[in-house]
Amino acid sequence: MGFKSPVSGHWSLGGIQLDEMDGVGNSMQKKAAELERMAEVLVTGEQLRLRLHEGKVIKDRRHHLRTYPNCFVAKELIDWLIEHKEASDRETAIKIMQKLLDHSIIHHVCDEHKEFKDMKLFYRFRKDDGTFPLDSEAKVFMRGQRIYEKLMNAESSLLQTREEEGASYERTLVASEFIDWLLQEGEMASREEAEQLGRRLLEHGIIQHVTNKHHFTDGGLLFQFRMNFRRRRRLMELLHERSRVIPESQDSPFCLRKQNPDNGNGSFLSVSPTKEIRVVCVRRSSMSSSCGSSGYYSSSPTLSSQPPRCSATPNQVCQFVVSVNGLNVLNLDYRTVSNLILTGPRTVVMEVMEEVEY
């Protein structure tokens, strides 16, 4: 099976190769990155809200003979964040919650404080009192999340491993079949509207063409969900912009040591973040074949905007990361893939590719 090499050119922070897409100009690159960032804040905030409800941190509270439903005490929440390792200290916890307040995820119950304070003040998630501002951008992300969950929960053959231009991609959607599904589920009323929804999902970084070459159109092209709404976000992510370069050090997710060198399995531990990473090494040339993986993996310090790669001693074979937990990442930049690994589940399944020389 042939392997399609990544197309050289520009890389966008939003995961969209904008300069190569029909109908999407370079002027949208910054906007796409901002939209993706906003989506991450929304998803992170919602995950925290659900956790706080589950932990009974959010509940009805009384003050001066008045009941304030579904709220939390700022000082108690900061204690909770530190206890659950979501913040290293109170100052960091305040910054995290201020980020949510700035994005209208939370607010003071009487809107008397525009800053999140380490005091016995009541705050509430806007989603719990119906005051969340549903602008057009937020609606797209909420629609995308609902569609994502419906597809993940449904016993559907819509998401499959498929080939495009001789390369195989996991968990893909055929654009025309996706539109058929949207109509069947009553998500949209016409094919034209469904196609426009697909284009908006792509422009917001929720889906992507498998090689980032095309915009969404009603046809046979393959697309994947770029955003994993179920991935557990760490609140510390809110304080770090995606554009920030991840330093090359032992904290890199590509610095791995095998858990048991005498064992022939492919299980590794990341040196710093305590991640168990299962590496599947696949040789890619005109034919596919499997090979074992062992030794120490380290990332190249020169790769800041190209697909992540690693070398395995003693053979020093050049290897590229192909997929992380089933999501094709070959055309994503190093920073994006690093963030996906570091902030994902504890056990990460990572497929790597190595070139075969003749």
VOTITI-165778 format. One record per residue (C-alpha): residue number from 1; residue in one letter; x, y, z. Coordinates in Angstrom, 3 decimals, always signed. Layout:
<torgus>
num NUM	residuo a	xx X	yy Y	zz Z
...
</torgus>
This chain:
<torgus>
num 1	residuo m	xx +0.000	yy +0.000	zz +0.000
num 2	residuo g	xx +1.471	yy +3.343	zz -0.988
num 3	residuo f	xx +1.898	yy +6.103	zz +1.565
num 4	residuo k	xx +1.142	yy +9.669	zz +0.693
num 5	residuo s	xx +3.927	yy +11.938	zz +1.894
num 6	residuo p	xx +2.881	yy +15.162	zz +3.666
num 7	residuo v	xx +2.585	yy +18.118	zz +1.349
num 8	residuo s	xx +5.210	yy +20.732	zz +2.001
num 9	residuo g	xx +4.009	yy +24.267	zz +2.460
num 10	residuo h	xx +2.370	yy +26.376	zz +5.075
num 11	residuo w	xx +0.956	yy +25.008	zz +8.312
num 12	residuo s	xx -1.837	yy +26.711	zz +10.187
num 13	residuo l	xx -2.388	yy +26.662	zz +13.940
num 14	residuo g	xx -5.994	yy +25.678	zz +13.355
num 15	residuo g	xx -4.975	yy +22.498	zz +11.563
num 16	residuo i	xx -6.244	yy +23.873	zz +8.237
num 17	residuo q	xx -3.859	yy +24.214	zz +5.311
num 18	residuo l	xx -5.643	yy +27.354	zz +4.241
num 19	residuo d	xx -3.456	yy +28.354	zz +1.310
num 20	residuo e	xx -4.224	yy +25.075	zz -0.489
num 21	residuo m	xx -8.009	yy +25.035	zz +0.023
num 22	residuo d	xx -10.639	yy +26.162	zz -2.416
num 23	residuo g	xx -12.609	yy +29.090	zz -1.078
num 24	residuo v	xx -10.507	yy +29.655	zz +2.059
num 25	residuo g	xx -7.963	yy +32.481	zz +1.976
num 26	residuo n	xx -4.827	yy +33.131	zz +3.956
num 27	residuo s	xx -6.641	yy +35.936	zz +5.761
num 28	residuo m	xx -8.666	yy +33.271	zz +7.647
num 29	residuo q	xx -5.606	yy +31.611	zz +9.169
num 30	residuo k	xx -5.557	yy +33.803	zz +12.267
num 31	residuo k	xx -9.327	yy +33.553	zz +12.610
num 32	residuo a	xx -9.196	yy +29.746	zz +12.443
num 33	residuo a	xx -6.597	yy +29.655	zz +15.222
num 34	residuo e	xx -8.722	yy +31.955	zz +17.379
num 35	residuo l	xx -11.815	yy +29.818	zz +16.798
num 36	residuo e	xx -9.961	yy +26.650	zz +17.733
num 37	residuo r	xx -8.678	yy +28.300	zz +20.884
num 38	residuo m	xx -12.190	yy +29.405	zz +21.830
num 39	residuo a	xx -13.471	yy +25.873	zz +21.273
num 40	residuo e	xx -10.861	yy +24.455	zz +23.641
num 41	residuo v	xx -11.883	yy +26.954	zz +26.331
num 42	residuo l	xx -15.561	yy +26.035	zz +25.899
num 43	residuo v	xx -14.896	yy +22.294	zz +26.066
num 44	residuo t	xx -12.502	yy +22.631	zz +29.016
num 45	residuo g	xx -15.008	yy +24.747	zz +30.910
num 46	residuo e	xx -17.831	yy +22.293	zz +30.280
num 47	residuo q	xx -15.731	yy +19.345	zz +31.443
num 48	residuo l	xx -14.918	yy +21.222	zz +34.660
num 49	residuo r	xx -18.591	yy +22.085	zz +35.205
num 50	residuo l	xx -19.614	yy +18.434	zz +34.941
num 51	residuo r	xx -16.847	yy +17.364	zz +37.326
num 52	residuo l	xx -17.858	yy +19.979	zz +39.891
num 53	residuo h	xx -21.486	yy +18.878	zz +39.718
num 54	residuo e	xx -20.423	yy +15.269	zz +40.192
num 55	residuo g	xx -18.266	yy +16.226	zz +43.167
num 56	residuo k	xx -21.064	yy +18.287	zz +44.738
num 57	residuo v	xx -18.901	yy +21.407	zz +44.617
num 58	residuo i	xx -21.704	yy +23.091	zz +42.714
num 59	residuo k	xx -24.897	yy +23.222	zz +44.731
num 60	residuo d	xx -27.607	yy +25.549	zz +46.067
num 61	residuo r	xx -26.244	yy +27.908	zz +48.697
num 62	residuo r	xx -27.807	yy +30.471	zz +51.061
num 63	residuo h	xx -26.551	yy +33.898	zz +52.047
num 64	residuo h	xx -28.486	yy +36.599	zz +53.923
num 65	residuo l	xx -31.727	yy +34.586	zz +53.722
num 66	residuo r	xx -31.433	yy +34.269	zz +49.934
num 67	residuo t	xx -30.820	yy +31.028	zz +48.037
num 68	residuo y	xx -28.399	yy +31.024	zz +45.110
num 69	residuo p	xx -28.908	yy +27.844	zz +43.041
num 70	residuo n	xx -26.129	yy +25.902	zz +41.316
num 71	residuo c	xx -23.170	yy +27.954	zz +42.478
num 72	residuo f	xx -19.746	yy +27.393	zz +44.042
num 73	residuo v	xx -17.602	yy +29.261	zz +46.538
num 74	residuo a	xx -14.459	yy +30.680	zz +44.963
num 75	residuo k	xx -12.213	yy +29.894	zz +47.927
num 76	residuo e	xx -13.489	yy +26.292	zz +48.121
num 77	residuo l	xx -13.021	yy +25.812	zz +44.386
num 78	residuo i	xx -9.397	yy +26.923	zz +44.581
num 79	residuo d	xx -8.868	yy +24.346	zz +47.329
num 80	residuo w	xx -10.482	yy +21.731	zz +45.060
num 81	residuo l	xx -8.285	yy +22.608	zz +42.065
num 82	residuo i	xx -5.106	yy +22.261	zz +44.131
num 83	residuo e	xx -6.303	yy +19.055	zz +45.775
num 84	residuo h	xx -7.083	yy +17.524	zz +42.366
num 85	residuo k	xx -3.711	yy +18.592	zz +40.904
num 86	residuo e	xx -5.327	yy +20.989	zz +38.430
num 87	residuo a	xx -3.308	yy +23.895	zz +39.805
num 88	residuo s	xx +0.008	yy +24.002	zz +41.627
num 89	residuo d	xx -0.877	yy +26.977	zz +43.825
num 90	residuo r	xx -3.656	yy +29.455	zz +44.537
num 91	residuo e	xx -2.301	yy +32.093	zz +42.168
num 92	residuo t	xx -2.383	yy +29.630	zz +39.271
num 93	residuo a	xx -5.886	yy +28.507	zz +40.197
num 94	residuo i	xx -7.075	yy +32.128	zz +40.142
num 95	residuo k	xx -5.581	yy +32.616	zz +36.668
num 96	residuo i	xx -7.353	yy +29.503	zz +35.396
num 97	residuo m	xx -10.736	yy +30.610	zz +36.684
num 98	residuo q	xx -10.168	yy +34.166	zz +35.468
num 99	residuo k	xx -9.697	yy +32.746	zz +31.981
num 100	residuo l	xx -13.114	yy +31.091	zz +32.225
num 101	residuo l	xx -14.629	yy +34.308	zz +33.542
num 102	residuo d	xx -13.095	yy +36.352	zz +30.696
num 103	residuo h	xx -14.692	yy +33.947	zz +28.188
num 104	residuo s	xx -18.121	yy +34.245	zz +29.852
num 105	residuo i	xx -18.051	yy +30.618	zz +30.996
num 106	residuo i	xx -18.567	yy +31.617	zz +34.639
num 107	residuo h	xx -19.680	yy +34.819	zz +36.399
num 108	residuo h	xx -20.305	yy +36.199	zz +39.865
num 109	residuo v	xx -23.868	yy +35.352	zz +40.877
num 110	residuo c	xx -24.765	yy +39.052	zz +41.165
num 111	residuo d	xx -22.302	yy +40.210	zz +38.485
num 112	residuo e	xx -20.687	yy +42.510	zz +41.039
num 113	residuo h	xx -17.132	yy +41.199	zz +40.515
num 114	residuo k	xx -15.412	yy +41.110	zz +37.145
num 115	residuo e	xx -12.384	yy +39.406	zz +38.654
num 116	residuo f	xx -12.164	yy +35.940	zz +40.170
num 117	residuo k	xx -11.164	yy +36.426	zz +43.793
num 118	residuo d	xx -9.851	yy +34.000	zz +46.394
num 119	residuo m	xx -12.690	yy +34.821	zz +48.766
num 120	residuo k	xx -15.972	yy +33.407	zz +49.994
num 121	residuo l	xx -17.813	yy +34.723	zz +46.946
num 122	residuo f	xx -20.428	yy +32.838	zz +44.936
num 123	residuo y	xx -19.764	yy +32.193	zz +41.249
num 124	residuo r	xx -21.787	yy +30.190	zz +38.782
num 125	residuo f	xx -21.378	yy +28.602	zz +35.361
num 126	residuo r	xx -23.497	yy +30.520	zz +32.880
num 127	residuo k	xx -24.718	yy +27.265	zz +31.403
num 128	residuo d	xx -26.349	yy +26.511	zz +34.774
num 129	residuo d	xx -28.446	yy +29.674	zz +34.778
num 130	residuo g	xx -29.133	yy +30.078	zz +31.070
num 131	residuo t	xx -27.061	yy +33.241	zz +30.604
num 132	residuo f	xx -24.371	yy +31.722	zz +28.360
num 133	residuo p	xx -24.044	yy +33.964	zz +25.274
num 134	residuo l	xx -24.978	yy +31.777	zz +22.313
num 135	residuo d	xx -23.320	yy +33.694	zz +19.499
num 136	residuo s	xx -22.901	yy +32.109	zz +16.071
num 137	residuo e	xx -19.435	yy +30.766	zz +16.868
num 138	residuo a	xx -20.491	yy +29.063	zz +20.087
num 139	residuo k	xx -23.460	yy +27.513	zz +18.314
num 140	residuo v	xx -21.160	yy +25.918	zz +15.743
num 141	residuo f	xx -19.075	yy +24.280	zz +18.456
num 142	residuo m	xx -22.126	yy +23.080	zz +20.343
num 143	residuo r	xx -23.573	yy +21.677	zz +17.106
num 144	residuo g	xx -20.227	yy +20.023	zz +16.318
num 145	residuo q	xx -20.046	yy +18.465	zz +19.775
num 146	residuo r	xx -23.593	yy +17.105	zz +19.499
num 147	residuo i	xx -22.880	yy +15.593	zz +16.079
num 148	residuo y	xx -19.609	yy +14.127	zz +17.363
num 149	residuo e	xx -21.323	yy +12.472	zz +20.326
num 150	residuo k	xx -24.154	yy +11.120	zz +18.168
num 151	residuo l	xx -21.685	yy +9.549	zz +15.770
num 152	residuo m	xx -19.574	yy +8.092	zz +18.573
num 153	residuo n	xx -22.598	yy +6.633	zz +20.359
num 154	residuo a	xx -24.452	yy +5.379	zz +17.312
num 155	residuo e	xx -23.919	yy +1.901	zz +15.907
num 156	residuo s	xx -23.059	yy +3.361	zz +12.548
num 157	residuo s	xx -20.639	yy +2.386	zz +9.812
num 158	residuo l	xx -20.143	yy +6.023	zz +8.917
num 159	residuo l	xx -16.715	yy +6.200	zz +10.572
num 160	residuo q	xx -14.405	yy +3.717	zz +8.871
num 161	residuo t	xx -10.831	yy +3.176	zz +7.769
num 162	residuo r	xx -10.704	yy +4.215	zz +4.118
num 163	residuo e	xx -8.213	yy +5.021	zz +1.392
num 164	residuo e	xx -7.705	yy +8.213	zz -0.556
num 165	residuo e	xx -5.037	yy +8.594	zz -3.232
num 166	residuo g	xx -3.437	yy +5.314	zz -2.188
num 167	residuo a	xx -3.110	yy +6.156	zz +1.519
num 168	residuo s	xx -5.163	yy +4.666	zz +4.341
num 169	residuo y	xx -6.835	yy +6.827	zz +6.995
num 170	residuo e	xx -8.662	yy +5.747	zz +10.147
num 171	residuo r	xx -12.116	yy +6.847	zz +11.351
num 172	residuo t	xx -12.995	yy +8.800	zz +8.232
num 173	residuo l	xx -16.234	yy +10.252	zz +6.920
num 174	residuo v	xx -17.158	yy +10.350	zz +3.244
num 175	residuo a	xx -18.514	yy +13.863	zz +2.702
num 176	residuo s	xx -21.594	yy +12.779	zz +0.740
num 177	residuo e	xx -22.421	yy +10.023	zz +3.256
num 178	residuo f	xx -22.004	yy +12.491	zz +6.111
num 179	residuo i	xx -24.495	yy +14.811	zz +4.433
num 180	residuo d	xx -26.909	yy +11.881	zz +3.970
num 181	residuo w	xx -26.605	yy +11.159	zz +7.705
num 182	residuo l	xx -27.202	yy +14.796	zz +8.681
num 183	residuo l	xx -30.425	yy +14.772	zz +6.659
num 184	residuo q	xx -31.559	yy +11.432	zz +8.102
num 185	residuo e	xx -30.940	yy +12.648	zz +11.658
num 186	residuo g	xx -32.843	yy +15.848	zz +11.027
num 187	residuo e	xx -29.778	yy +17.995	zz +11.687
num 188	residuo m	xx -30.278	yy +19.911	zz +8.443
num 189	residuo a	xx -33.165	yy +20.355	zz +6.007
num 190	residuo s	xx -31.330	yy +20.262	zz +2.666
num 191	residuo r	xx -28.081	yy +19.093	zz +1.127
num 192	residuo e	xx -27.046	yy +22.697	zz +0.524
num 193	residuo e	xx -27.490	yy +23.553	zz +4.206
num 194	residuo a	xx -25.701	yy +20.360	zz +5.266
num 195	residuo e	xx -22.767	yy +21.214	zz +2.995
num 196	residuo q	xx -22.586	yy +24.701	zz +4.523
num 197	residuo l	xx -22.567	yy +23.141	zz +7.989
num 198	residuo g	xx -19.679	yy +20.881	zz +6.942
num 199	residuo r	xx -17.751	yy +23.902	zz +5.716
num 200	residuo r	xx -18.322	yy +25.741	zz +8.989
num 201	residuo l	xx -17.238	yy +22.695	zz +11.004
num 202	residuo l	xx -14.018	yy +22.607	zz +8.990
num 203	residuo e	xx -13.383	yy +26.352	zz +9.285
num 204	residuo h	xx -13.790	yy +26.053	zz +13.061
num 205	residuo g	xx -11.213	yy +23.247	zz +13.263
num 206	residuo i	xx -13.749	yy +20.567	zz +14.218
num 207	residuo i	xx -13.258	yy +18.421	zz +11.118
num 208	residuo q	xx -10.533	yy +18.362	zz +8.491
num 209	residuo h	xx -9.778	yy +16.826	zz +5.127
num 210	residuo v	xx -7.485	yy +13.844	zz +5.657
num 211	residuo t	xx -4.572	yy +15.621	zz +3.965
num 212	residuo n	xx -5.738	yy +19.199	zz +4.642
num 213	residuo k	xx -5.920	yy +19.864	zz +0.903
num 214	residuo h	xx -9.618	yy +20.541	zz +0.391
num 215	residuo h	xx -12.520	yy +22.418	zz +1.854
num 216	residuo f	xx -15.690	yy +20.489	zz +2.615
num 217	residuo t	xx -17.819	yy +19.713	zz -0.442
num 218	residuo d	xx -20.636	yy +17.287	zz -1.171
num 219	residuo g	xx -18.659	yy +14.475	zz -2.790
num 220	residuo g	xx -16.393	yy +11.511	zz -2.220
num 221	residuo l	xx -13.551	yy +13.206	zz -0.324
num 222	residuo l	xx -12.592	yy +11.887	zz +3.102
num 223	residuo f	xx -12.746	yy +13.908	zz +6.313
num 224	residuo q	xx -11.909	yy +13.240	zz +9.952
num 225	residuo f	xx -12.860	yy +14.830	zz +13.239
num 226	residuo r	xx -9.881	yy +16.952	zz +14.194
num 227	residuo m	xx -11.292	yy +17.844	zz +17.600
num 228	residuo n	xx -11.764	yy +15.061	zz +20.128
num 229	residuo f	xx -14.487	yy +16.390	zz +22.396
num 230	residuo r	xx -14.072	yy +13.452	zz +24.771
num 231	residuo r	xx -10.395	yy +14.055	zz +25.419
num 232	residuo r	xx -9.890	yy +15.014	zz +29.042
num 233	residuo r	xx -8.505	yy +18.542	zz +29.077
num 234	residuo r	xx -6.175	yy +19.734	zz +31.795
num 235	residuo l	xx -7.085	yy +23.153	zz +33.113
num 236	residuo m	xx -3.470	yy +24.273	zz +32.817
num 237	residuo e	xx -3.969	yy +24.200	zz +29.047
num 238	residuo l	xx -6.021	yy +27.370	zz +29.400
num 239	residuo l	xx -2.903	yy +29.300	zz +30.394
num 240	residuo h	xx -0.787	yy +28.217	zz +27.431
num 241	residuo e	xx -1.454	yy +29.348	zz +23.894
num 242	residuo r	xx -1.168	yy +26.698	zz +21.193
num 243	residuo s	xx +1.222	yy +28.874	zz +19.230
num 244	residuo r	xx +3.764	yy +28.634	zz +22.004
num 245	residuo v	xx +6.696	yy +26.467	zz +21.023
num 246	residuo i	xx +7.065	yy +23.394	zz +23.212
num 247	residuo p	xx +10.722	yy +23.272	zz +24.240
num 248	residuo e	xx +12.792	yy +20.300	zz +23.281
num 249	residuo s	xx +13.734	yy +18.680	zz +26.562
num 250	residuo q	xx +13.125	yy +15.555	zz +28.561
num 251	residuo d	xx +9.536	yy +16.833	zz +28.957
num 252	residuo s	xx +8.898	yy +16.123	zz +25.294
num 253	residuo p	xx +6.218	yy +13.451	zz +24.812
num 254	residuo f	xx +8.504	yy +11.859	zz +22.235
num 255	residuo c	xx +11.190	yy +11.157	zz +24.854
num 256	residuo l	xx +10.257	yy +7.601	zz +25.781
num 257	residuo r	xx +11.902	yy +4.755	zz +27.655
num 258	residuo k	xx +10.746	yy +1.193	zz +27.349
num 259	residuo q	xx +9.072	yy -0.039	zz +30.537
num 260	residuo n	xx +10.703	yy -3.456	zz +30.398
num 261	residuo p	xx +13.689	yy -3.646	zz +28.006
num 262	residuo d	xx +13.779	yy -7.435	zz +28.308
num 263	residuo n	xx +10.184	yy -7.701	zz +27.205
num 264	residuo g	xx +9.267	yy -7.714	zz +23.543
num 265	residuo n	xx +6.155	yy -5.581	zz +23.899
num 266	residuo g	xx +5.709	yy -2.044	zz +22.623
num 267	residuo s	xx +4.897	yy -0.322	zz +25.917
num 268	residuo f	xx +6.840	yy +2.811	zz +26.885
num 269	residuo l	xx +6.791	yy +5.476	zz +29.575
num 270	residuo s	xx +7.236	yy +9.134	zz +28.736
num 271	residuo v	xx +10.248	yy +10.399	zz +30.688
num 272	residuo s	xx +8.514	yy +13.256	zz +32.494
num 273	residuo p	xx +4.693	yy +13.240	zz +32.241
num 274	residuo t	xx +4.244	yy +9.619	zz +33.436
num 275	residuo k	xx +2.467	yy +8.501	zz +30.298
num 276	residuo e	xx +2.185	yy +4.929	zz +29.176
num 277	residuo i	xx +2.544	yy +4.975	zz +25.405
num 278	residuo r	xx +2.017	yy +1.929	zz +23.225
num 279	residuo v	xx +4.026	yy +2.360	zz +20.035
num 280	residuo v	xx +3.068	yy +0.481	zz +16.888
num 281	residuo c	xx +5.864	yy +0.723	zz +14.327
num 282	residuo v	xx +4.827	yy +0.254	zz +10.710
num 283	residuo r	xx +7.171	yy +0.336	zz +7.747
num 284	residuo r	xx +5.721	yy +2.286	zz +4.848
num 285	residuo s	xx +6.919	yy +1.941	zz +1.260
num 286	residuo s	xx +5.288	yy +0.351	zz -1.758
num 287	residuo m	xx +4.296	yy -2.475	zz +0.589
num 288	residuo s	xx +3.284	yy -2.363	zz +4.254
num 289	residuo s	xx +4.925	yy -4.626	zz +6.768
num 290	residuo s	xx +5.191	yy -4.592	zz +10.543
num 291	residuo c	xx +8.316	yy -4.398	zz +12.600
num 292	residuo g	xx +9.161	yy -4.400	zz +16.274
num 293	residuo s	xx +9.912	yy -1.251	zz +18.193
num 294	residuo s	xx +12.351	yy -0.940	zz +21.057
num 295	residuo g	xx +14.869	yy +1.326	zz +22.685
num 296	residuo y	xx +14.812	yy +5.041	zz +23.375
num 297	residuo y	xx +12.839	yy +7.578	zz +21.369
num 298	residuo s	xx +13.755	yy +11.235	zz +21.168
num 299	residuo s	xx +12.416	yy +14.039	zz +19.022
num 300	residuo s	xx +14.433	yy +16.138	zz +16.643
num 301	residuo p	xx +15.109	yy +19.621	zz +18.040
num 302	residuo t	xx +14.797	yy +21.191	zz +14.584
num 303	residuo l	xx +11.187	yy +20.207	zz +14.027
num 304	residuo s	xx +8.906	yy +22.989	zz +15.199
num 305	residuo s	xx +6.459	yy +23.142	zz +12.285
num 306	residuo q	xx +6.799	yy +19.738	zz +10.663
num 307	residuo p	xx +5.379	yy +16.307	zz +11.495
num 308	residuo p	xx +6.959	yy +14.887	zz +14.683
num 309	residuo r	xx +9.548	yy +12.201	zz +14.141
num 310	residuo c	xx +11.792	yy +10.111	zz +16.298
num 311	residuo s	xx +14.764	yy +7.778	zz +16.001
num 312	residuo a	xx +15.167	yy +4.412	zz +17.664
num 313	residuo t	xx +18.536	yy +3.200	zz +18.800
num 314	residuo p	xx +20.560	yy +1.243	zz +17.971
num 315	residuo n	xx +19.374	yy +1.367	zz +14.371
num 316	residuo q	xx +18.700	yy +5.127	zz +14.316
num 317	residuo v	xx +15.760	yy +4.692	zz +11.965
num 318	residuo c	xx +13.950	yy +7.885	zz +11.021
num 319	residuo q	xx +10.328	yy +7.507	zz +12.117
num 320	residuo f	xx +7.301	yy +9.778	zz +11.749
num 321	residuo v	xx +4.279	yy +9.757	zz +14.026
num 322	residuo v	xx +1.306	yy +8.669	zz +11.897
num 323	residuo s	xx -1.583	yy +8.470	zz +14.363
num 324	residuo v	xx -2.371	yy +9.077	zz +18.026
num 325	residuo n	xx -5.266	yy +7.074	zz +19.480
num 326	residuo g	xx -6.599	yy +6.439	zz +15.970
num 327	residuo l	xx -6.463	yy +10.099	zz +14.836
num 328	residuo n	xx -4.274	yy +10.698	zz +11.783
num 329	residuo v	xx -1.717	yy +13.348	zz +12.755
num 330	residuo l	xx +0.895	yy +13.086	zz +10.017
num 331	residuo n	xx -0.041	yy +16.469	zz +8.575
num 332	residuo l	xx -0.238	yy +18.234	zz +11.951
num 333	residuo d	xx +2.694	yy +20.209	zz +13.326
num 334	residuo y	xx +4.881	yy +19.168	zz +16.242
num 335	residuo r	xx +3.235	yy +21.482	zz +18.767
num 336	residuo t	xx -0.267	yy +20.218	zz +18.037
num 337	residuo v	xx +0.700	yy +16.538	zz +18.249
num 338	residuo s	xx +2.726	yy +17.129	zz +21.415
num 339	residuo n	xx -0.271	yy +18.790	zz +23.055
num 340	residuo l	xx -2.515	yy +15.923	zz +21.950
num 341	residuo i	xx -0.226	yy +13.370	zz +23.615
num 342	residuo l	xx +0.544	yy +15.316	zz +26.790
num 343	residuo t	xx -3.052	yy +16.239	zz +27.568
num 344	residuo g	xx -4.747	yy +13.040	zz +26.397
num 345	residuo p	xx -5.545	yy +9.902	zz +28.365
num 346	residuo r	xx -2.857	yy +8.200	zz +30.448
num 347	residuo t	xx -2.517	yy +5.356	zz +27.943
num 348	residuo v	xx -1.686	yy +6.586	zz +24.457
num 349	residuo v	xx -1.557	yy +4.383	zz +21.350
num 350	residuo m	xx +0.866	yy +5.939	zz +18.889
num 351	residuo e	xx +1.616	yy +4.564	zz +15.420
num 352	residuo v	xx +4.906	yy +5.541	zz +13.827
num 353	residuo m	xx +6.149	yy +5.166	zz +10.258
num 354	residuo e	xx +9.651	yy +4.508	zz +9.056
num 355	residuo e	xx +11.012	yy +4.865	zz +5.564
num 356	residuo v	xx +12.314	yy +1.813	zz +3.749
num 357	residuo e	xx +15.394	yy +2.346	zz +1.644
num 358	residuo y	xx +16.239	yy +0.224	zz -1.344
</torgus>
